[in-house]
Amino acid sequence: MKKHHLQFDYFLAATTGVLLILGILILASVSANFSQEKFGRTTYYLFHQILYGLVPGSVLGFVAYKIKISYFRKLAWIFILFNLILMILVFIPGLGIFSGGASRWINLGFTTFQPSEILKLSFIVYLSAWLANRADKKTSFLIPFLSVLAVMIVLLSLQSDLSTLVIIIATAIVMFFLSNSSIWHNILLILICGGGLSALIKFAPYRMKRILVFLNPDLDPMGMGYQISQILIAIGSGGISGLGLGMSSQRFGFIPQTMTDSIFAIFAEETGFIGSLILIFLFLFFFWAGLRIAKRSKDKFTKLLVMGISCWICLQGFINIGAMISLLPLTGIPLPFISYGGSHLVSELIAVGVILNISKSNKK
């Protein structure tokens, strides 16, 4: 029994399971009205999330759990190359979908697919293998690292996907630091990336306006300031224990992107401060479980891979929540395991499968 326990990290699996259950419950509440209005039944978006997100994500996550972890290192360059091709396909008319001022989706006929969500995982896998190989050679790798990162910056900038770019850059910086790189190289990397992101914000008027509205929400109360105002009303209405599942008033179209980017606002309104605190602790537990697995990993590649995935998922969660409570500017990133959207859920479940695979491999 002890041997069986050591081959599987039940804590990480249980934490992920609770997050998924909370996601399904809150999505059922949030999506019911929109589903009824658009499709004549209250369960359309819920079943769509299960059919095109939870089910394929669970299957692919199980596959990632069963594959030998060494294959991920060997095939890392194939994963990233294939993903980069998909990132280019979004710009092809008829195949790519242009929506909301950006080209980020591929039309599969029966559903849509967002390659940038899978890019988060494939880039972490590739970067883990690349940094592990460079660390073994004990050579300076700042310039090559910046070159690799520049490819991601160009593609995501063309898609106007700054929020995904921020997640990828922040995760990459953490992984670069953990690869035993020079402290001066880390400082230089942060300055270069910070300067680049500042330039992308400054030269895009809508991004700059979003920053200004974050600093002063009353600047555009019926425009960009409207969303954060309604979000704060929803969160404040939840009080300590919340209004109860299905009792939110803000879910009836008052908040834009209720099912995706802003779903935490409805979650906080219906479950209150207690529910929000539980959700935050679940992400902290997820990171702690990942850290524990990384510490026991056998080699540099698996350590970097687990830490990269853990940082990505938890950082994305805290950035989303931080934006909802007005600690950060509003972003367009989903709340991991909770927000509506099949692409990000599939990617996150595959990532969990990879971490559990490493955990299992560590104990044998």
C-alpha positions in Angstrom: 0.0 0.0 0.0 2.9 2.4 0.8 4.5 1.5 -2.6 1.3 2.3 -4.4 0.9 5.6 -2.6 4.4 6.6 -3.6 3.7 6.1 -7.3 1.0 8.7 -7.5 0.6 12.2 -6.1 -3.0 12.1 -4.7 -2.7 15.5 -3.3 -2.1 17.2 -6.7 -4.8 15.0 -8.3 -7.3 15.8 -5.6 -6.6 19.6 -5.7 -7.1 19.5 -9.5 -10.3 17.5 -9.1 -11.8 20.0 -6.6 -10.9 22.9 -8.9 -12.6 21.1 -11.8 -15.8 20.5 -9.7 -15.9 24.2 -8.7 -15.5 25.2 -12.3 -18.4 23.0 -13.5 -20.6 24.2 -10.7 -20.0 27.9 -11.2 -20.2 27.5 -15.0 -23.6 25.8 -14.7 -24.8 28.8 -12.8 -23.2 31.5 -15.0 -24.0 30.0 -18.3 -27.7 29.0 -17.8 -29.2 32.3 -18.8 -26.9 32.8 -21.8 -27.6 29.2 -23.0 -31.4 29.7 -22.6 -31.4 33.0 -24.6 -29.2 31.7 -27.4 -30.0 28.0 -27.7 -33.3 27.5 -25.9 -31.9 25.3 -23.2 -29.9 26.1 -20.0 -27.2 23.5 -20.4 -25.6 24.1 -23.8 -22.4 25.9 -22.7 -22.0 23.5 -19.7 -22.2 20.4 -22.0 -20.0 22.1 -24.5 -17.3 22.6 -21.9 -17.6 19.0 -20.8 -17.6 17.6 -24.3 -14.8 19.7 -25.8 -12.8 20.6 -22.7 -13.1 18.2 -19.8 -13.4 14.9 -21.7 -10.6 15.4 -24.3 -8.5 17.0 -21.6 -8.9 14.1 -19.3 -8.1 11.6 -22.0 -5.0 13.4 -23.2 -4.0 14.0 -19.6 -4.1 10.3 -19.0 -2.0 9.7 -22.1 0.5 12.3 -20.9 0.5 10.4 -17.6 1.3 7.0 -19.2 4.0 8.1 -21.7 7.6 7.7 -20.7 8.7 11.1 -19.5 11.9 10.8 -21.5 9.9 11.1 -24.7 8.8 14.6 -23.8 12.5 15.7 -23.7 13.3 13.9 -27.0 10.3 15.2 -28.9 10.2 18.7 -27.3 11.3 20.4 -30.6 8.6 18.6 -32.5 5.9 19.8 -30.1 7.0 23.4 -30.3 7.4 23.3 -34.1 4.0 21.9 -34.6 2.5 24.5 -32.2 4.3 27.3 -34.1 2.8 26.1 -37.3 -0.7 26.2 -35.7 0.1 29.8 -34.5 0.7 30.8 -38.1 -2.4 29.0 -39.4 -4.7 31.5 -37.5 -3.8 34.1 -40.1 -5.0 32.1 -43.1 -8.4 33.3 -44.3 -11.1 30.7 -44.0 -9.2 28.7 -41.5 -8.3 31.3 -38.9 -11.1 33.2 -37.1 -10.9 37.0 -36.6 -12.8 38.1 -33.6 -12.6 40.9 -31.1 -9.9 42.7 -33.1 -7.6 39.6 -33.0 -6.8 36.5 -34.9 -6.3 33.8 -32.3 -8.5 30.9 -33.2 -8.6 28.0 -35.8 -12.0 26.9 -37.1 -12.3 23.1 -36.8 -15.8 23.1 -38.1 -17.5 21.5 -35.1 -15.6 23.8 -32.6 -12.8 26.3 -32.5 -9.3 25.9 -31.1 -6.9 28.5 -29.7 -3.2 27.5 -30.4 -1.8 30.0 -27.9 -3.3 28.1 -25.0 -1.4 24.9 -26.0 1.7 27.1 -26.7 2.0 27.7 -23.0 2.6 24.0 -22.4 4.6 23.2 -25.5 6.9 26.1 -24.9 7.5 25.1 -21.3 8.3 21.5 -22.4 10.7 22.9 -25.1 12.3 25.4 -22.8 12.8 22.8 -20.1 14.7 20.5 -22.5 16.6 23.5 -24.0 17.7 24.9 -20.6 18.6 21.5 -19.3 20.9 20.8 -22.2 22.5 24.3 -22.0 23.0 23.9 -18.2 24.8 20.6 -18.8 27.2 22.3 -21.2 27.8 25.1 -18.6 27.9 27.8 -21.3 26.3 31.2 -21.4 22.9 31.1 -22.9 21.3 34.5 -22.4 21.5 35.6 -26.1 20.1 32.2 -27.4 17.4 32.3 -24.7 16.4 35.8 -25.8 16.3 34.6 -29.4 13.9 31.8 -28.6 11.7 34.1 -26.5 11.7 36.7 -29.4 9.9 34.2 -31.6 7.1 33.9 -29.1 6.9 37.6 -28.7 6.6 38.2 -32.4 3.8 35.6 -32.9 1.8 36.6 -29.9 2.2 40.3 -30.7 0.8 39.7 -34.2 -2.2 38.0 -32.5 -2.6 41.0 -30.1 -2.4 38.5 -27.3 -0.5 40.5 -24.7 -1.9 38.6 -21.7 -0.7 35.2 -22.9 2.6 36.8 -23.7 2.9 38.1 -20.2 2.3 34.6 -18.8 4.9 33.0 -21.1 7.5 35.7 -20.4 7.0 35.5 -16.6 7.2 31.7 -16.7 10.3 31.8 -18.9 12.1 34.2 -16.6 11.4 31.9 -13.6 12.7 28.9 -15.5 15.8 30.8 -16.6 16.5 31.7 -13.0 16.0 28.1 -11.9 18.5 26.9 -14.5 21.4 28.2 -12.4 22.0 31.1 -14.7 24.1 34.2 -13.7 22.3 36.7 -11.4 23.4 39.5 -13.7 21.9 37.7 -16.7 18.6 37.4 -14.8 18.6 41.1 -14.0 19.4 41.9 -17.6 16.7 39.6 -18.8 14.1 41.2 -16.6 15.0 44.7 -17.8 14.9 43.7 -21.4 11.5 41.9 -21.1 10.1 44.7 -19.0 11.2 47.3 -21.5 9.7 45.3 -24.4 6.4 44.9 -22.7 6.3 48.6 -21.8 6.9 49.4 -25.4 4.0 47.1 -26.5 1.7 48.8 -24.1 2.8 52.3 -24.9 2.4 51.9 -28.7 -1.1 50.4 -28.5 -3.6 53.0 -27.4 -6.2 50.6 -26.1 -3.6 48.9 -23.9 -2.4 52.3 -22.6 -6.0 53.3 -21.9 -6.5 50.1 -19.9 -3.6 51.0 -17.7 -4.9 54.5 -17.2 -8.4 53.2 -16.3 -6.8 50.8 -13.8 -5.1 53.7 -12.1 -8.3 55.8 -12.3 -11.5 53.7 -12.8 -13.6 56.9 -13.0 -11.7 58.0 -16.2 -14.0 56.1 -18.5 -17.0 54.8 -16.3 -19.2 53.8 -19.3 -16.3 52.4 -21.4 -13.3 50.5 -20.1 -14.0 51.5 -16.5 -17.5 49.9 -16.7 -16.3 46.3 -16.5 -14.1 46.7 -13.4 -16.9 48.7 -11.7 -19.4 46.0 -12.2 -16.9 43.3 -11.2 -16.2 45.1 -7.9 -20.0 45.4 -7.3 -20.4 41.7 -7.8 -17.5 40.7 -5.5 -18.7 43.2 -2.8 -22.3 41.8 -3.0 -21.0 38.4 -2.1 -20.1 39.4 1.5 -18.7 36.8 3.8 -20.6 33.7 2.8 -22.0 34.6 -0.6 -25.5 34.8 -2.1 -25.6 31.0 -3.0 -25.1 29.2 -6.2 -27.4 30.5 -9.0 -28.3 33.6 -7.0 -26.0 36.1 -8.7 -27.6 39.2 -10.2 -24.5 40.3 -12.1 -24.5 37.1 -14.2 -27.5 38.5 -16.3 -25.3 40.4 -18.7 -24.0 43.2 -16.5 -20.4 42.1 -16.6 -18.8 41.5 -20.0 -17.1 38.1 -20.5 -18.9 36.6 -17.5 -18.2 32.9 -18.5 -14.5 33.4 -19.4 -12.3 36.2 -18.1 -14.6 37.5 -15.4 -16.0 34.3 -14.0 -14.2 34.8 -10.7 -16.5 37.9 -10.0 -19.6 35.6 -10.2 -17.8 33.0 -8.1 -17.1 35.5 -5.4 -20.6 36.9 -5.5 -22.2 33.4 -5.1 -19.7 31.9 -2.6 -18.5 35.1 -0.9 -15.2 35.8 0.8 -15.0 32.2 2.2 -15.4 30.6 -1.2 -12.9 33.0 -2.8 -10.4 32.2 0.0 -10.8 28.5 -0.6 -10.2 29.0 -4.3 -7.0 30.9 -3.7 -5.8 28.3 -1.2 -6.5 25.6 -3.8 -4.1 27.3 -6.3 -1.5 27.7 -3.5 -1.9 23.9 -2.7 -1.4 23.2 -6.4 1.8 25.2 -6.4 3.0 23.5 -3.2 2.3 20.1 -4.6 4.3 21.0 -7.8 7.2 22.3 -5.7 7.3 19.1 -3.7 7.4 17.0 -6.8 10.1 19.2 -8.4 12.3 18.8 -5.3 12.2 15.1 -5.7 12.7 15.0 -9.4 15.7 13.1 -10.7 17.1 15.5 -13.3 17.2 19.1 -14.4 14.7 18.6 -17.2 11.9 17.3 -15.0 12.6 19.8 -12.3 12.3 22.7 -14.8 9.2 21.1 -16.4 7.3 20.7 -13.1 8.2 24.2 -11.9 7.4 25.8 -15.3 3.9 24.2 -15.4 3.2 25.0 -11.7 4.3 28.6 -12.2 2.2 29.0 -15.3 -1.0 27.7 -13.9 -0.8 29.4 -10.5 0.6 32.7 -11.9 -2.3 32.8 -14.4 -4.8 32.1 -11.7 -3.4 34.9 -9.4 -3.2 37.4 -12.3 -6.8 36.7 -13.2 -8.0 37.1 -9.6 -5.7 40.1 -9.1 -7.3 41.8 -12.0 -10.8 41.0 -10.7 -10.1 42.7 -7.3 -8.4 45.7 -9.0 -4.9 44.9 -7.9 -3.8 44.5 -11.5 -5.1 45.9 -14.8 -7.8 43.8 -16.5 -6.4 41.0 -18.7 -7.9 38.6 -21.2 -6.7 35.4 -19.6 -8.9 32.6 -18.3 -9.0 31.4 -14.7 -7.4 27.9 -14.9 -9.8 25.0 -14.5 -12.7 27.4 -13.9 -13.3 29.6 -16.9 -15.3 28.5 -20.0 -13.1 27.5 -22.9 -12.0 24.1 -24.1 -8.5 25.0 -25.4 -7.2 26.2 -22.1 -8.8 23.4 -20.1 -7.4 20.7 -22.4 -3.9 22.2 -22.1 -4.1 22.5 -18.3 -5.3 18.8 -17.9 -2.4 17.6 -20.1 -0.1 19.6 -18.0 -1.4 18.0 -14.8 -0.9 14.6 -16.5 2.7 15.5 -17.2 3.3 16.5 -13.5 1.7 13.3 -12.2 3.8 11.3 -14.7 7.0 12.9 -13.3 5.8 12.3 -9.7 5.3 8.6 -10.6 8.6 8.4 -12.3 10.4 9.9 -9.3 9.4 7.1 -7.0 10.2 4.1 -9.1 
